[in-house]
Amino acid sequence: EISNMIRVNVMPNGRLVLPVGLRKSLGVEKGGQVMAEIVDGEVRLITPDASLDRARALFRKYVPAGTSIADEVIAERRAENTLDNHDNKVQR
């Protein structure tokens, strides 16, 4: 929506200063960080926490709740080690 747009000035050194209202809306303190991306020629800002929440939601689409990825990775590593140990014994 164009009515929600806020003018942000680019300083001579290339820095952007986010107005206090915009920082408050994002929940960003002075000296805080935002993530920036260009989408369809627009710059989008998102807080690191919101970005992580978005990544978690995307991850959950593909991994059922209650699934322990760590346990699955450990089991795969153990299986690989078992195969490697078996192959090493066969080669001797």
C-alpha positions in Angstrom: 0.0 0.0 0.0 1.4 3.4 -1.0 -0.4 5.1 2.0 1.9 3.3 4.4 5.1 4.3 2.7 7.7 6.2 4.8 10.4 8.3 3.2 13.9 7.2 4.2 16.8 9.4 3.3 20.1 8.0 1.9 23.0 9.9 3.5 26.0 11.0 1.5 28.0 8.0 2.8 25.2 5.6 1.6 23.7 4.9 4.9 20.0 4.7 5.5 18.5 6.1 8.7 15.2 4.4 9.6 12.8 6.8 11.2 11.8 6.0 14.8 8.2 5.1 13.8 9.5 2.5 11.4 12.0 1.1 13.9 9.2 0.8 16.5 6.9 -0.9 14.1 9.7 -3.5 13.4 10.6 -3.7 17.0 14.2 -2.6 16.3 16.2 -0.7 18.8 18.9 1.9 17.8 22.0 0.0 16.9 19.9 -3.1 16.1 19.9 -5.0 12.9 17.5 -5.8 10.0 17.8 -8.2 7.2 17.3 -6.7 3.7 16.4 -8.4 0.4 15.4 -7.1 -3.0 12.1 -8.6 -4.3 10.7 -7.5 -7.6 12.8 -4.4 -7.5 11.7 -3.5 -4.0 13.8 -3.5 -0.8 12.2 -5.4 2.0 13.4 -5.2 5.6 12.8 -7.9 8.2 14.2 -8.4 11.7 16.5 -11.4 12.2 13.9 -12.9 14.6 11.1 -12.6 12.0 13.4 -14.0 9.4 14.2 -17.0 11.6 10.5 -17.5 12.3 9.8 -17.5 8.6 12.5 -20.1 8.0 11.2 -22.3 10.8 7.7 -22.2 9.3 9.0 -23.1 5.9 11.0 -26.0 7.5 8.0 -27.3 9.3 6.1 -27.6 6.0 8.5 -30.4 5.1 9.3 -31.9 8.5 6.4 -33.2 10.6 6.1 -31.9 14.1 7.8 -34.2 16.6 10.5 -35.2 14.2 14.0 -34.9 15.6 16.3 -33.9 12.8 19.3 -34.3 15.2 18.3 -37.9 16.0 17.9 -38.6 12.3 21.3 -37.1 11.4 23.0 -39.1 14.3 21.4 -42.3 13.1 22.5 -41.7 9.5 26.1 -41.0 10.7 26.1 -44.2 12.7 24.9 -46.2 9.8 27.6 -44.6 7.5 30.3 -45.4 10.2 29.0 -49.0 10.4 29.3 -49.3 6.6 32.8 -47.7 6.5 34.0 -50.0 9.3 32.6 -53.0 7.4 34.3 -51.9 4.1 37.6 -51.4 5.9 37.5 -54.9 7.4 36.7 -56.4 4.0 39.6 -54.6 2.4 42.1 -55.9 4.9 
